[in-house]
Amino acid sequence: MSTALDTRRPVAADQAEQAAQAASAASAAPRGLLPVVLTATFMTALDTFVVNVAVPSVQADLGAGPAVVQWVMAGFGLALAVGLVTAGRLGDRYGRRRVFALGLALFTLASAGCGLAPTAGALVGARVVQGLGAALMGPQVLAILRTAFAGAAQARAFARYGLTMGVGAVFGQLIGGLLIRADLLGLGWRSCFLINLPIGLAALAAVRRCLPESRAPQRPGLDPVGVLLVTLALTALVLPLIQGPGLDWPLWTVLCLAGSAVLLTAFAVHQHRTTRTGMPLVDTRLFRSRAFRTGLLAQLVFWLGQASFFLVLALHLQLGRGLDALGAGLVFTAIGLGYLLTSNATHRITGRLGEPRTITVGGLLMALGLGLLALTAHLTADGSVWWLAPGLFVDGLGMGLVMAPVTTVALAAVEPELAGAAAGVVATVQQVGGAVGIALIGLVYYGAAEPTAAFGRSVTALAVLELVLVGLVRLLPRRS
């Protein structure tokens, strides 16, 4: 009996020491930490959406066909989604600051490659490398925020993270439209990528001074079998979701989706076995936490609606209402205003209500805003496009209340030594949720014969999805 007790004491001591270290790090986080990591977050969000504006100019300038242009968008998303889980483990093993810096350097270099690409093929290749750089950065940002801050400071940090992601997503189309209209130095669409160079280099120069190094205490292995299985599984899942809607779902896309289910099952079994005998890529102890499980599912539901909403709104404004990219980007500011209003106050609101209630209020506001959009789109089909602004503003209010808390609830209960793995899983769910949402809402949108009806059906389906999120939040544990 005494032997058993003796073996427990070092573990308890280690846990106490890790908690003390985390608290110490949280109180001594460098002032420049947030600007550096959020700069990288903004560039990733911006380059996810700004390319939609650049596509017509890319086609005209490089003589690219529809399939190649589609890969300019898809290559980035595929590389980003596939690399996130492995990147989380690399940060745990080699140091999150080191892997973050590597990803930032790769992303900045690839941005130069995109902006200087002489052919469409070179642009696709640079976009894939850019996605890999973003994948290396993403989990490190979440893990650094989780381990460098605690309590109210952590809530504020995640609120700023959510604000940054939303600003990049909401204003990406407007920023791209302004850059192309300005035609800086005659660069046209290339400025959408080259703008990353001075920003990325400045952030890279501040990494060593502003970011503390952190890693998992036991220096976990890479689990090569797990890396191979998850890479193949996510490729087989995301690739057909990206390509399938535009190709009318050929047989290979169906086979890939079936194969992804088999590979994901094999990955889960391998991780469960490795958790008991070694160092898995994704420690299955994470899923013992109800907060993590439910928070992860809430992440999935939320991101099912985000990318798909931006897509159908852009299609409605440009194809249904005949606006150009800059005009459509200006309409997006209605969402942005609502988002900025609430996301700036999210950490104070969650301090009073807690994350679950804040997400509930935000989800209800988003459902209301989307319902207003469906109604006004039907009633004002021949009127001013600005009749959509009230619904967009209310949707932005709700989005600002959901984006940061839905990430916080998934990571808050995770032990610091599992932060990298958890961050990789959360970031992967965000990307996969976006791809699945675009595929599903695309079926709804393109299933209607008339653009206004297509938009109305799509936002109605998205409103229902937000109500599902509200119901799901009731399963989250309440905490202050």
Disulfide bonds with the S-S distance in Angstrom:
none
